[in-house]
């Protein structure tokens, strides 16, 4: 989608016309699942600058530093590792790698708080969507990595047909979301405790093949399957992982000398499932 800015006044009204409403969200299903996304790591040309952007735009806080790596998170929980590597080139959009990291806010009201901040700061966004199971806004960080800020609709409102969750892309009702604030003024103080990485969306060269790999190697369930994208989860979540070939059909293995995805760390409740895996496009998956 074409990039645009969130503006105050008339700009906010214009955003509202692009951004259908829903009840309060706030379920914790993604983290209760047998396997869920814990953290995501990115390789960066300038970790300091990138960390500053994630603090300002996403509201993450610095957790710790380990050599060339800056860990960011929310409520004391680490979510994102930014590792500076000298000599990297920016990855091209058509290459395999990260499509977006999706930060799940605890409630719809938190999403309203974030939107108010984004409008006030004139934060550029790349898209907005009501996905039936969630309400989302999309951004791109300074090194080209996709970012999603979203809140889930209540789990009991999700529609499942033949084992697949019904999702889609519809206009986002910003005014409805902002109504979650009630009479109180917005007050964004950064990503609240309980913010997590709800899902990670990957670019691959062959989506059906990638979907099979996630099912057969890591035991995920396919919850929505298309010719060019597969959405997967455990425990009945709408998706913890998605793989698509929308920009990257036919792409080969990623180069370690380019910016972008370094690793995805999954947290498993099942004993004996820990290990390091790598898909056909060079994406490293750690299960802990």
Residue, then its C-alpha position, 0 to 999 in steps of 0.5 A: x500500500x502507498x505510504x501516508x502519514x497520520x495527521x492531526x485534525x483533518x488528517x485524523x479524520x482522513x485516516x479514520x475514513x481509511x482505517x468495521x469496529x469490534x468489541x474489546x480484545x485482550x485475550x492471551x491465546x497466542x502465549x497460551x499456545x503450545x508453541x508461540x513466538x518469543x523473540x525476533x532478531x534483526x541484523x542492522x547496519x546501525x543498531x542505535x538508530x534502529x533502536x531509537x526508532x523502535x522506542x519512538x514508533x513502537x514504544x519498546x524499552x531497552x532491556x539490556x545490551x550484549x556486545x553488538x546487540x541491543x535488546x528491546x521489549x515491554x514490561x521487562x520482557x525481551x521481544x526484539x534483538x537488534x545486532x549491528x553488523x558492519x558492511x551490511x547492504x540493505x536487503x531488496x524487497x523481493x528477497x526472502x526474509x522478514x515480511x513483518x514482525x507483529x507486535x500484539x497490544x493487550x487491548x483495543x484501548x491500547x491500540x487507540x492509545x498508540x493511534x493517538x500517539x501516531x497521529x500526534x507524531x505524524x508517524x508514517x504508516x504503510x497500511x491499515x486493515x481489519x482482518x476480522x480476527x484482529x485490527x492492524x496498522x502497518x509501518x516500515x522501519x528505517x532499514x526496510x523491515x515491516x512492522x505490524x501494530x495490532x490488537x486481537x478481536x475476542x477469540x469467541x468472535x473468530x469464525x472457523x470453517x472446515x478447520x480454517x479461520x476466516x480472515x480477510x482485509x477490510x477497512x479499519x474503523x479508526x473512529x470505533x477504535x478511538x471510542x475505546x478511550x471513552x471520555x479519557x484523553x489519550x495517554x501513550x506511555x510506551x508499549x504496555x506490559x503484556x505486549x508480545x510478538x503475536x506473530x511473525x510473517x515471512x517472505x519465502x520463495x515457495x509458500x506451499x513448500x514453506x507451509x509444509x516445512x512448518x507443519x512437518x518439521x515444527x508441528x504447526x497447524x495450517x489454519x488458512x491456506x492459499x496458493x501464495x500464502x499459508x498461515x500457521x499456528x498452534x493451539x487454535x490461534x489465528x496465526x503465529x507464523x505466516x509465509x508468503x511469496x507475494x514479493x518473493x516468488x522464486x527467491x533463493x537463500x538469503x545472504x548473511x551480508x544483508x540487513x533483515x531477519x537474523x532469527x525467530x525464537x519460538x517458545x515451546x511448552x512441550x519438553x524435548x522440543x528445543x533445537x535450532x532449525x533452518x528453512x530452505x531460505x536460510x531463516x534460522x528458527x530457535x525453539x527453546 
